[in-house]
């Protein structure tokens, strides 16, 4: 198996830089190597500073990808790394497409979102990739009894690719707690991807994403997120301070 590239620290949080994330995950899948994928952005980085449990989960994850523009710019400008942004939704889509192209009958499970959303997301992906082997879906809203039924289903089905769309940090903590149910699976926290795939919401236009402004479209769609968006200037300020401190230490 090809090894992960070096992990670089973004304000104390590791980020793995490699040329082909989907290819590496396919190798993990084919060798039955359990993997937790974290899609890191500036907001999650700031949450991890205040949430030690979340920070520990990210530290322990086998793969942390640069999902957000802030993380990418940090790696480029401060650590001089040649890195491109890898949105979690695109990583998930590419992984599914490769399963279809290579005729890999991996079992896929969708968990999260409002009632019916995961099922619609799975149906959409199945339409795009007819050979996709979706073995189950489950809403993110359920009782404790239904949670136990979900755990039993995962244990019995043993899906090999599990998408968890519960939002940060709930999805990361949930994955870390339940990985033992399917120890050989690839677990990916996909945030609001189910909403996009199900047609519940639209993704930002490509030109916004290409200019690192996808967060602005998200704020337009969900104005209530403005408090959470305060993490972006906080991240930028701490990155600036880090840069000044590092330069002084060198001089």
VONUKOL-111456 format. One record per residue: x, y, z of N, C-alpha, C in turn; residue number from 1. Coordinates in pm, 1 decimal. Layout:
<rs>
R       n.px       n.py       n.pz      ca.px      ca.py      ca.pz       c.px       c.py       c.pz   num
R          X          Y          Z          X          Y          Z          X          Y          Z   NUM
...
</rs>
This chain:
<rs>
R       n.px       n.py       n.pz      ca.px      ca.py      ca.pz       c.px       c.py       c.pz   num
R       84.7     -120.1        0.0        0.0        0.0        0.0       87.3      123.8        0.0     1
R       49.8      223.6      -78.6      121.9      349.8      -74.9       96.8      418.1       57.7     2
R      199.0      481.6      107.2      188.5      545.8      236.9      127.0      684.4      222.3     3
R       67.9      731.4      332.6       23.0      869.6      334.8      143.2      961.1      326.2     4
R      125.7     1077.1      267.6      230.4     1176.4      273.5      237.6     1233.0      414.5     5
R      337.8     1314.9      436.5      360.3     1370.3      569.2      240.1     1451.0      617.3     6
R      215.7     1444.4      746.8      110.4     1525.1      807.2      169.6     1658.7      849.0     7
R      105.4     1767.8      807.7      149.3     1901.4      842.8       54.7     1959.1      947.4     8
R      109.1     2033.3     1039.8       30.1     2088.2     1149.3      -31.7     2222.0     1110.1     9
R     -162.4     2229.7     1120.2     -235.2     2355.3     1100.0     -291.4     2396.2     1235.3    10
R     -222.4     2486.8     1301.5     -257.5     2529.5     1436.6     -274.5     2409.5     1530.1    11
R     -182.7     2314.7     1516.6     -183.4     2198.6     1605.0     -266.0     2080.9     1557.4    12
R     -335.5     2096.3     1444.9     -419.5     1988.8     1390.1     -351.1     1931.2     1266.1    13
R     -338.0     1798.4     1257.1     -268.0     1739.6     1142.0     -351.2     1742.2     1014.6    14
R     -284.5     1766.2      902.4     -347.1     1758.0      770.6     -253.8     1677.8      680.8    15
R     -307.9     1578.6      613.4     -227.2     1494.8      525.5     -233.5     1548.4      382.8    16
R     -118.3     1562.7      323.0     -108.9     1614.9      187.2      -63.6     1503.0       94.9    17
R     -145.9     1470.7       -2.7     -110.9     1369.2     -101.8     -176.9     1402.6     -234.4    18
R     -128.6     1340.3     -339.9     -177.6     1371.9     -474.3     -309.8     1305.3     -506.7    19
R     -337.1     1190.5     -445.4     -454.5     1112.0     -485.9     -523.6     1052.7     -363.5    20
R     -609.9     1129.9     -300.5     -682.1     1080.3     -183.4     -773.8      962.0     -216.8    21
R     -853.7      970.1     -324.2     -942.1      855.9     -354.6     -863.7      727.5     -380.1    22
R     -749.8      739.1     -448.6     -669.5      621.1     -476.6     -618.6      555.8     -349.2    23
R     -577.1      637.9     -254.4     -529.1      584.5     -127.0     -641.8      514.3      -51.9    24
R     -760.9      572.7      -56.2     -874.7      511.5       11.6     -915.4      380.0      -54.9    25
R     -903.6      373.0     -186.0     -934.2      247.0     -254.3     -838.2      136.3     -210.9    26
R     -712.6      172.2     -190.6     -616.8       74.0     -141.0     -655.4       27.4       -0.7    27
R     -696.6      123.5       82.8     -742.3       87.1      217.1     -860.9       -8.2      209.1    28
R     -953.0       22.3      119.6    -1073.3      -58.9      103.7    -1038.3     -200.5       59.2    29
R     -952.8     -210.4      -40.4     -919.0     -340.9      -95.7     -839.8     -425.8        2.9    30
R     -768.3     -361.8       93.6     -690.3     -436.1      192.7     -762.5     -448.3      326.4    31
R     -885.9     -397.9      332.3     -964.3     -408.8      454.6     -905.9     -331.4      571.2    32
R     -844.8     -219.1      540.1     -782.6     -137.1      643.8     -879.8      -26.9      686.4    33
R     -931.4      -37.6      806.8    -1026.7       60.8      856.4     -967.9      201.2      857.8    34
R    -1048.3      297.8      814.1     -998.9      435.0      798.4    -1106.4      535.5      837.2    35
R    -1067.5      634.0      916.0    -1155.8      745.8      947.0    -1104.0      867.2      871.1    36
R    -1189.9      924.4      786.3    -1153.4     1041.9      707.4    -1218.6     1165.8      768.5    37
R    -1137.1     1265.1      800.7    -1185.4     1392.5      853.5    -1165.9     1498.8      747.0    38
R    -1269.2     1576.2      719.1    -1261.3     1683.1      619.4    -1246.2     1815.6      693.9    39
R    -1122.9     1862.5      703.7    -1089.9     1975.2      791.3    -1107.1     2110.1      723.2    40
R    -1174.7     2201.6      793.8    -1180.2     2340.6      750.7    -1147.7     2430.8      869.8    41
R    -1149.4     2561.4      847.8    -1111.9     2654.8      953.4    -1205.8     2645.9     1073.2    42
R    -1334.7     2630.1     1045.6    -1432.9     2622.9     1153.8    -1407.0     2502.4     1243.9    43
R    -1379.8     2386.7     1183.6    -1352.2     2268.3     1263.2    -1221.8     2284.8     1341.7    44
R    -1123.7     2349.2     1281.4     -996.7     2371.0     1350.5    -1017.4     2453.1     1476.7    45
R    -1100.2     2556.6     1467.0    -1127.3     2639.9     1584.0    -1210.3     2564.8     1688.5    46
R    -1301.9     2481.1     1641.6    -1379.3     2399.4     1735.9    -1288.0     2304.8     1812.6    47
R    -1189.1     2249.5     1742.4    -1097.3     2154.7     1806.0    -1013.3     2221.6     1914.2    48
R     -987.3     2350.8     1898.9     -912.2     2422.0     2002.1     -988.7     2427.3     2133.8    49
R    -1121.3     2428.2     2123.2    -1204.3     2440.3     2244.0    -1264.8     2307.2     2287.7    50
R    -1252.3     2206.2     2203.6    -1313.4     2076.1     2230.6    -1204.0     1969.7     2223.7    51
R    -1152.3     1931.7     2338.6    -1040.6     1837.7     2342.6    -1078.7     1700.6     2286.9    52
R    -1205.8     1662.3     2304.9    -1250.5     1532.7     2252.5    -1244.9     1532.6     2099.8    53
R    -1288.7     1641.8     2038.4    -1283.2     1653.3     1893.4    -1138.3     1654.6     1845.8    54
R    -1053.7     1730.0     1914.0     -912.8     1736.9     1876.8     -849.2     1598.8     1879.6    55
R     -881.9     1519.9     1981.6     -825.8     1384.6     1993.8     -871.4     1296.2     1878.7    56
R     -998.9     1306.9     1840.9    -1050.9     1226.9     1729.9     -977.9     1261.3     1600.2    57
R     -957.4     1391.0     1576.0     -888.0     1432.0     1453.5     -743.3     1383.2     1455.3    58
R     -679.7     1394.3     1571.1     -541.1     1347.0     1583.0     -530.8     1198.2     1551.7    59
R     -632.1     1122.2     1590.2     -629.4      977.1     1572.9     -676.4      931.1     1435.2    60
R     -737.0     1019.3     1357.8     -790.3      981.0     1226.7     -677.8      941.4     1131.8    61
R     -703.5      840.1     1049.8     -602.2      794.5      954.4     -581.1      892.6      840.2    62
R     -684.7      971.3      808.2     -670.8     1066.2      697.3     -746.3     1195.3      729.4    63
R     -674.2     1306.0      725.1     -733.2     1438.3      744.4     -704.8     1517.8      617.8    64
R     -809.3     1556.4      545.9     -791.1     1623.1      417.4     -819.5     1773.1      430.0    65
R     -756.5     1856.0      344.1     -779.5     2000.6      346.5     -908.3     2036.8      273.4    66
R    -1017.6     2039.8      346.3    -1148.9     2066.9      286.9    -1173.0     2216.6      267.9    67
R    -1132.2     2296.9      365.8    -1164.2     2439.2      363.0    -1054.9     2525.1      302.4    68
R    -1097.4     2641.0      246.4    -1002.4     2733.4      184.1     -900.3     2784.9      284.1    69
R     -943.5     2810.8      408.1     -851.7     2861.9      508.8     -738.2     2765.8      536.2    70
R     -769.4     2638.1      545.3     -667.7     2535.5      569.3     -570.7     2528.3      451.6    71
R     -624.4     2534.9      330.7     -540.2     2528.6      211.3     -445.4     2648.1      205.1    72
R     -498.4     2767.6      229.9     -414.7     2887.1      225.0     -307.9     2884.5      334.1    73
R     -341.8     2830.9      449.8     -245.3     2816.1      558.3     -129.5     2727.2      512.0    74
R     -163.3     2613.3      450.3      -60.2     2521.4      403.0       24.8     2584.1      293.0    75
R      -38.0     2662.6      207.8       35.6     2723.2       96.2      124.4     2838.4      142.8    76
R       66.1     2932.0      216.3      135.5     3056.1      248.0      231.4     3045.2      365.9    77
R      196.0     2963.9      463.6      277.7     2955.3      583.7      369.7     2833.4      585.4    78
R      326.3     2724.3      523.5      407.6     2602.5      525.7      465.6     2568.7      388.4    79
R      437.7     2653.2      288.8      496.3     2640.8      155.6      468.5     2504.9       90.8    80
R      346.9     2456.7      108.1      309.3     2328.4       50.2      227.0     2348.2      -77.1    81
R      256.7     2266.9     -176.4      176.9     2267.8     -298.3       56.9     2178.1     -274.9    82
R      -55.0     2237.1     -245.8     -173.0     2159.5     -208.9     -297.8     2222.3     -270.4    83
R     -390.0     2138.9     -311.3     -517.8     2184.3     -364.7     -628.1     2149.2     -266.1    84
R     -732.3     2229.4     -264.8     -846.1     2202.4     -178.4     -914.7     2073.5     -222.1    85
R     -955.7     1995.3     -124.0    -1025.5     1868.7     -152.0    -1156.2     1867.3      -73.7    86
R    -1263.0     1925.0     -128.8    -1391.4     1924.0      -58.1    -1438.3     1782.2      -29.5    87
R    -1489.1     1761.4       90.6    -1533.2     1628.3      129.6    -1636.9     1570.5       36.9    88
R    -1729.2     1653.4      -11.4    -1834.3     1603.6      -99.3    -1775.1     1552.2     -230.2    89
R    -1670.8     1617.6     -279.5    -1607.3     1573.9     -403.6    -1526.3     1446.2     -382.0    90
R    -1462.6     1435.7     -267.0    -1389.7     1312.9     -235.9    -1486.0     1194.3     -230.7    91
R    -1600.1     1214.8     -164.4    -1699.4     1107.9     -154.3    -1752.5     1069.2     -292.1    92
R    -1783.0     1169.0     -374.7    -1835.6     1140.7     -508.3    -1733.3     1066.3     -593.7    93
R    -1608.2     1110.8     -586.9    -1503.8     1045.3     -665.9    -1482.6      901.8     -621.0    94
R    -1485.9      880.1     -490.6    -1469.8      744.1     -438.3    -1580.9      653.2     -490.0    95
R    -1705.2      701.5     -487.6    -1817.2      621.7     -537.4    -1804.2      595.8     -687.9    96
R    -1762.4      698.2     -761.4    -1744.9      681.7     -906.2    -1638.8      577.0     -937.0    97
R    -1530.9      577.1     -858.3    -1425.3      478.1     -880.3    -1473.1      336.9     -847.3    98
R    -1557.0      324.9     -746.4    -1614.6      193.6     -715.5    -1692.4      141.2     -835.4    99
R    -1767.7      233.0     -898.8    -1844.9      193.2    -1016.4    -1757.1      160.2    -1135.1   100
R    -1658.3      244.4    -1163.3    -1570.4      223.3    -1279.3    -1491.5       93.8    -1267.3   101
R    -1443.6       66.3    -1146.0    -1359.7      -51.1    -1125.7    -1441.3     -175.1    -1087.7   102
R    -1574.3     -159.4    -1088.2    -1665.0     -270.6    -1056.9    -1629.8     -336.0     -923.0   103
R    -1605.8     -250.8     -824.1    -1577.6     -299.1     -689.5    -1710.1     -305.0     -613.2   104
R    -1755.8     -423.0     -575.4    -1889.0     -436.6     -513.0    -1889.7     -402.3     -363.9   105
R    -1825.4     -292.4     -328.2    -1819.5     -253.3     -187.2    -1958.1     -212.4     -138.5   106
R    -1991.2     -252.9      -17.5    -2120.2     -218.2       41.6    -2113.3      -77.2      100.6   107
R    -2213.5        5.4       65.3    -2213.9      147.1      105.3    -2335.0      175.6      193.0   108
R    -2313.3      257.2      296.6    -2421.2      292.3      390.0    -2424.3      442.9      408.5   109
R    -2547.1      500.4      411.3    -2566.7      644.2      429.9    -2637.4      668.1      563.5   110
R    -2573.9      746.4      651.3    -2635.1      774.1      781.9    -2629.8      923.4      812.0   111
R    -2746.9      981.3      840.9    -2752.0     1121.5      881.0    -2861.6     1198.5      809.3   112
R    -2869.9     1326.8      843.6    -2967.5     1413.2      779.6    -3106.7     1400.7      837.8   113
R    -3195.8     1485.8      789.5    -3335.8     1481.8      830.9    -3401.5     1355.5      776.6   114
R    -3517.8     1318.9      833.4    -3586.6     1197.7      785.4    -3604.9     1196.8      633.8   115
R    -3564.3     1090.3      570.6    -3580.5     1073.6      426.4    -3466.1     1127.4      342.3   116
R    -3383.6     1214.0      398.3    -3277.4     1278.4      319.5    -3169.4     1178.4      280.3   117
R    -3124.3     1094.9      373.4    -3020.3      997.1      341.4    -3068.7      900.6      233.3   118
R    -3195.7      860.8      240.8    -3250.8      769.2      140.8    -3253.2      834.5        2.7   119
R    -3293.1      962.7       -2.5    -3294.8     1033.7     -130.7    -3153.4     1052.9     -184.9   120
R    -3058.7     1080.1      -94.7    -2919.2     1096.7     -136.3    -2865.8      966.3     -194.2   121
R    -2897.4      856.3     -128.4    -2853.2      725.5     -176.6    -2916.5      692.9     -312.2   122
R    -3044.3      727.7     -326.4    -3113.8      702.9     -453.7    -3049.6      782.1     -566.4   123
R    -3012.3      907.4     -538.5    -2946.9      991.4     -639.2    -2813.7      929.0     -681.5   124
R    -2733.7      887.8     -583.0    -2603.9      828.0     -613.2    -2621.1      698.1     -691.6   125
R    -2724.3      622.3     -658.7    -2752.8      497.0     -729.6    -2790.0      524.1     -874.8   126
R    -2862.2      633.1     -898.6    -2898.5      669.9    -1035.7    -2774.6      708.7    -1116.3   127
R    -2681.6      778.5    -1051.0    -2559.4      820.5    -1119.4    -2464.9      703.2    -1141.9   128
R    -2466.7      608.4    -1048.3    -2375.4      492.6    -1055.5    -2459.4      366.6    -1033.8   129
R    -2520.8      313.6    -1138.0    -2614.8      200.8    -1123.9    -2556.4       78.6    -1053.7   130
R    -2426.8       57.1    -1066.2    -2366.0      -61.2    -1005.5    -2336.4      -43.5     -856.8   131
R    -2365.1       74.8     -804.6    -2334.8      102.9     -664.6    -2414.9       10.8     -573.5   132
R    -2347.9      -45.7     -473.9    -2409.9     -143.3     -384.8    -2447.7      -77.0     -252.1   133
R    -2559.9       -5.5     -251.7    -2608.1       60.7     -130.3    -2684.1      -42.6      -46.7   134
R    -2637.9      -67.3       74.1    -2699.4     -171.2      157.4    -2788.9     -114.0      267.7   135
R    -2790.9       19.6      281.8    -2877.8       74.8      384.4    -2863.3      224.5      400.8   136
R    -2968.1      285.1      457.9    -2967.1      427.0      491.3    -3034.6      444.4      626.8   137
R    -3004.6      556.7      691.4    -3067.9      583.4      820.6    -3066.4      733.0      846.9   138
R    -3176.1      785.3      896.4    -3185.8      926.8      931.6    -3098.4      957.4     1052.8   139
R    -3060.1     1083.4     1064.9    -2983.5     1125.2     1181.4    -3070.1     1160.4     1300.0   140
R    -3202.1     1152.6     1283.4    -3296.9     1184.1     1391.3    -3366.1     1054.7     1432.8   141
R    -3341.3     1010.5     1555.1    -3398.2      883.9     1597.7    -3394.3      872.6     1750.0   142
R    -3469.4      778.3     1799.3    -3472.9      751.4     1943.3    -3353.9      664.0     1981.9   143
R    -3334.6      644.7     2111.7    -3227.2      557.1     2158.6    -3249.8      414.0     2111.5   144
R    -3375.4      373.5     2108.1    -3406.7      238.8     2060.7    -3369.7      224.1     1913.4   145
R    -3400.0      325.6     1834.2    -3366.7      322.1     1692.1    -3215.7      329.7     1671.3   146
R    -3147.9      399.4     1762.2    -3000.6      404.9     1756.0    -2942.3      265.0     1775.2   147
R    -2998.9      191.2     1867.5    -2952.3       54.3     1891.1    -2978.5      -33.2     1769.0   148
R    -3092.7      -11.4     1703.2    -3123.7      -86.6     1581.8    -3023.7      -52.8     1471.1   149
R    -2983.2       73.8     1465.6    -2883.5      115.6     1367.3    -2750.8       44.2     1392.8   150
R    -2709.3       40.4     1518.0    -2583.5      -27.1     1551.0    -2588.4     -175.1     1513.7   151
R    -2701.1     -238.0     1540.6    -2715.9     -379.5     1506.1    -2710.4     -399.8     1353.9   152
R    -2774.0     -307.4     1281.1    -2774.2     -317.8     1135.0    -2632.7     -304.4     1078.9   153
R    -2557.6     -207.4     1130.5    -2420.2     -189.6     1083.9    -2336.0     -312.2     1115.8   154
R    -2354.9     -366.6     1234.7    -2278.3     -484.2     1275.5    -2308.4     -604.3     1186.3   155
R    -2433.4     -620.0     1147.2    -2473.1     -733.9     1064.9    -2435.7     -713.7      917.9   156
R    -2458.5     -593.0      867.0    -2434.4     -565.4      725.5    -2285.7     -552.9      692.3   157
R    -2207.1     -502.4      786.1    -2064.6     -477.2      764.8    -2038.4     -399.6      635.2   158
R    -2099.9     -280.0      620.5    -2068.8     -199.2      502.5    -1921.3     -160.4      502.9   159
R    -1868.3     -139.2      383.8    -1725.5     -107.9      369.8    -1698.9       40.5      350.2   160
R    -1802.3      114.4      310.1    -1793.0      260.5      298.8    -1913.7      317.9      370.7   161
R    -1889.3      399.4      472.1    -1997.7      453.6      553.2    -1988.6      606.0      555.1   162
R    -2089.2      672.0      498.3    -2096.4      817.3      500.4    -2181.4      860.2      619.3   163
R    -2127.8      950.6      699.6    -2198.8      998.3      818.2    -2218.0     1148.7      806.2   164
R    -2343.8     1191.1      792.0    -2375.0     1332.8      775.5    -2450.7     1387.4      894.2   165
R    -2379.0     1410.7     1003.2    -2441.5     1461.0     1126.3    -2395.4     1601.9     1162.2   166
R    -2304.9     1657.9     1083.1    -2250.4     1788.9     1115.9    -2136.1     1777.8     1215.5   167
R    -2054.1     1883.9     1217.9    -1937.6     1888.3     1307.6    -1978.6     1946.8     1442.3   168
R    -1936.1     1892.1     1554.8    -1844.2     1778.2     1570.3    -1914.8     1645.0     1590.9   169
R    -2047.5     1646.1     1583.7    -2122.3     1525.3     1617.2    -2080.3     1405.8     1533.1   170
R    -2060.7     1426.6     1402.2    -2028.9     1313.2     1315.4    -1890.7     1255.2     1346.4   171
R    -1794.4     1341.4     1375.5    -1660.2     1292.5     1407.0    -1659.8     1212.0     1536.7   172
R    -1729.6     1262.4     1637.6    -1735.6     1193.0     1765.4    -1812.9     1061.9     1752.6   173
R    -1918.8     1063.3     1672.3    -1999.2      942.4     1653.9    -1918.3      834.1     1583.1   174
R    -1844.3      873.7     1480.9    -1762.0      776.3     1407.9    -1658.3      713.7     1500.9   175
R    -1589.3      798.4     1576.9    -1485.5      747.4     1666.8    -1542.9      648.0     1767.4   176
R    -1663.7      673.2     1811.3    -1726.4      588.4     1912.5    -1775.0      456.3     1855.0   177
R    -1809.6      454.5     1725.4    -1875.0      336.5     1668.4    -1793.5      263.4     1563.1   178
R    -1669.4      302.4     1542.0    -1586.8      234.7     1441.5    -1571.5       86.0     1468.0   179
R    -1577.9       48.7     1592.1    -1559.7      -92.3     1627.3    -1666.0     -182.2     1562.8   180
R    -1781.2     -123.3     1527.0    -1887.3     -202.7     1466.5    -1846.8     -256.4     1329.1   181
R    -1771.2     -176.4     1254.5    -1725.6     -214.8     1119.9    -1577.8     -177.9     1110.2   182
R    -1491.3     -255.2     1171.5    -1349.9     -216.3     1184.2    -1272.9     -207.5     1053.5   183
R    -1324.0     -267.3      946.8    -1253.4     -263.5      818.3    -1311.4     -158.8      723.0   184
R    -1404.4      -78.6      770.3    -1473.6       16.7      683.0    -1400.1      150.0      671.2   185
R    -1431.8      220.4      563.3    -1391.3      359.4      546.9    -1507.8      445.4      595.9   186
R    -1482.7      524.7      698.6    -1584.0      612.2      756.8    -1551.6      756.6      719.2   187
R    -1646.8      825.7      657.8    -1623.1      963.9      616.0    -1733.9     1053.9      669.4   188
R    -1697.3     1156.6      744.1    -1794.1     1257.5      785.6    -1819.1     1352.8      670.4   189
R    -1942.1     1355.1      619.9    -1970.7     1430.2      496.7    -2055.5     1554.6      519.4   190
R    -2078.5     1591.8      646.0    -2150.5     1716.0      673.3    -2285.3     1722.9      605.2   191
R    -2304.6     1829.4      524.8    -2432.9     1850.2      457.7    -2441.2     1792.6      317.7   192
R    -2354.2     1698.9      284.1    -2353.7     1643.4      148.4    -2484.7     1575.9      112.4   193
R    -2549.6     1511.9      210.0    -2676.5     1445.7      181.2    -2781.3     1546.7      132.6   194
R    -2778.7     1666.1      190.1    -2873.3     1770.3      147.6    -2851.1     1806.9        1.3   195
R    -2724.9     1809.6      -41.1    -2693.3     1842.2     -180.5    -2737.0     1728.9     -271.9   196
R    -2698.9     1606.5     -237.8    -2731.6     1492.0     -323.3    -2881.8     1467.9     -331.4   197
R    -2952.8     1497.7     -223.9    -3097.3     1473.4     -223.0    -3174.0     1585.6     -292.2   198
R    -3106.4     1696.5     -322.6    -3173.4     1809.7     -384.9    -3237.9     1903.5     -285.5   199
R    -3218.8     1878.6     -156.1    -3275.6     1965.7      -53.2    -3212.3     2103.8      -57.1   200
R    -3081.7     2107.6      -86.6    -3008.7     2234.3      -97.5    -2920.2     2230.0     -220.6   201
R    -2875.3     2349.9     -261.4    -2785.7     2359.9     -375.7    -2644.7     2392.2     -328.1   202
R    -2548.6     2338.8     -400.4    -2410.1     2371.3     -369.2    -2375.0     2506.8     -428.9   203
R    -2275.7     2572.1     -371.3    -2232.9     2702.8     -420.2    -2186.7     2693.1     -564.9   204
R    -2209.8     2797.1     -645.0    -2159.7     2796.9     -782.7    -2008.7     2774.4     -785.2   205
R    -1961.6     2711.6     -892.0    -1819.9     2675.1     -900.1    -1728.7     2796.9     -887.7   206
R    -1770.2     2912.3     -942.4    -1680.7     3028.3     -939.8    -1657.5     3078.1     -797.6   207
R    -1756.2     3057.6     -709.2    -1736.4     3094.3     -569.7    -1637.3     2999.1     -502.9   208
R    -1654.9     2869.6     -528.7    -1563.0     2772.3     -472.1    -1421.2     2792.2     -522.1   209
R    -1407.9     2824.2     -650.9    -1275.0     2845.2     -708.8    -1205.6     2967.9     -651.8   210
R    -1284.5     3060.6     -599.2    -1228.3     3182.4     -540.5    -1234.0     3181.0     -387.5   211
R    -1247.2     3062.2     -332.4    -1245.7     3044.0     -186.2    -1357.8     3120.1     -116.0   212
R    -1473.5     3128.4     -180.9    -1585.7     3203.7     -123.8    -1709.8     3117.3     -103.3   213
R    -1690.8     2987.1     -100.3    -1804.5     2897.8      -81.4    -1873.5     2924.0       51.9   214
R    -1796.6     2967.7      151.4    -1852.8     2997.2      283.2    -1955.5     3109.6      274.8   215
R    -1935.6     3202.9      180.8    -2027.8     3315.0      166.6    -2163.6     3267.9      116.4   216
R    -2162.2     3174.3       24.0    -2287.1     3118.0      -27.5    -2358.6     3040.3       80.9   217
R    -2282.4     2968.7      163.0    -2340.2     2892.5      273.2    -2406.8     2986.2      373.2   218
R    -2342.8     3099.2      397.2    -2401.1     3198.1      487.7    -2528.0     3258.1      428.3   219
R    -2529.5     3276.8      296.4    -2649.0     3328.1      228.4    -2765.4     3230.0      242.2   220
R    -2734.1     3099.3      229.5    -2837.5     2996.6      241.3    -2886.5     2980.3      384.6   221
R    -2793.4     2993.7      480.2    -2824.0     2969.5      621.2    -2772.2     3085.2      706.4   222
R    -2845.1     3197.3      708.0    -2798.5     3316.0      781.8    -2772.3     3288.6      929.3   223
R    -2838.9     3188.0      985.5    -2820.0     3157.4     1127.1    -2678.2     3110.1     1157.3   224
R    -2600.6     3077.4     1053.0    -2464.1     3030.0     1072.8    -2366.1     3142.2     1102.1   225
R    -2413.4     3268.8     1110.1    -2319.2     3379.6     1119.0    -2228.3     3370.4     1242.3   226
R    -2283.2     3319.0     1353.1    -2198.3     3304.9     1472.0    -2085.5     3204.5     1447.7   227
R    -2119.5     3095.2     1379.4    -2018.1     2994.3     1350.6    -1914.3     3047.8     1253.5   228
R    -1957.1     3139.8     1164.7    -1864.4     3195.1     1067.5    -1759.2     3285.4     1131.1   229
R    -1781.1     3324.8     1255.4    -1681.2     3405.3     1325.2    -1551.5     3328.1     1342.6   230
R    -1558.7     3196.5     1325.4    -1437.9     3114.6     1334.1    -1340.3     3147.4     1221.7   231
R    -1389.8     3198.7     1108.5    -1302.9     3227.2      994.7    -1205.2     3340.2     1024.5   232
R    -1252.8     3459.7     1069.8    -1155.1     3563.6     1105.4    -1067.8     3523.1     1223.9   233
R    -1121.9     3445.0     1316.7    -1041.9     3398.0     1429.8     -927.7     3309.3     1379.4   234
R     -958.7     3221.8     1285.8     -857.0     3134.7     1226.8     -749.8     3218.4     1157.4   235
R     -793.1     3318.1     1078.4     -697.9     3402.8     1005.8     -607.2     3479.3     1101.8   236
R     -666.2     3530.5     1210.9     -587.7     3605.7     1309.6     -483.0     3515.7     1374.7   237
R     -522.3     3395.1     1413.3     -428.6     3304.2     1478.6     -320.0     3258.3     1382.5   238
R     -355.0     3243.6     1255.3     -255.0     3207.2     1155.6     -152.9     3319.1     1139.6   239
R     -201.1     3443.7     1142.0     -112.4     3559.9     1130.4      -16.6     3566.4     1249.4   240
R      -70.9     3545.8     1370.0       11.6     3546.8     1491.2      114.9     3435.0     1486.0   241
R       71.6     3318.5     1439.5      163.7     3205.8     1427.8      278.1     3241.2     1333.9   242
R      243.8     3304.9     1221.8      345.1     3341.5     1123.2      446.0     3438.8     1182.6   243
R      396.8     3539.4     1254.7      486.7     3637.0     1317.0      576.3     3569.6     1420.7   244
R      516.3     3482.4     1501.1      592.8     3412.3     1604.7      700.8     3324.0     1543.4   245
R      665.1     3255.3     1436.9      761.4     3166.4     1369.9      877.0     3245.9     1310.6   246
R      846.8     3361.3     1251.9      951.6     3442.6     1191.5     1046.4     3497.5     1298.5   247
R      989.6     3538.6     1411.8     1073.3     3589.5     1520.7     1163.8     3479.6     1576.6   248
R     1108.3     3356.8     1583.8     1186.4     3245.3     1636.6     1304.7     3214.6     1545.2   249
R     1283.1     3227.7     1413.3     1389.6     3201.9     1316.0     1496.9     3309.3     1323.2   250
R     1453.1     3436.3     1335.5     1548.5     3547.4     1340.6     1619.4     3554.1     1476.7   251
</rs>
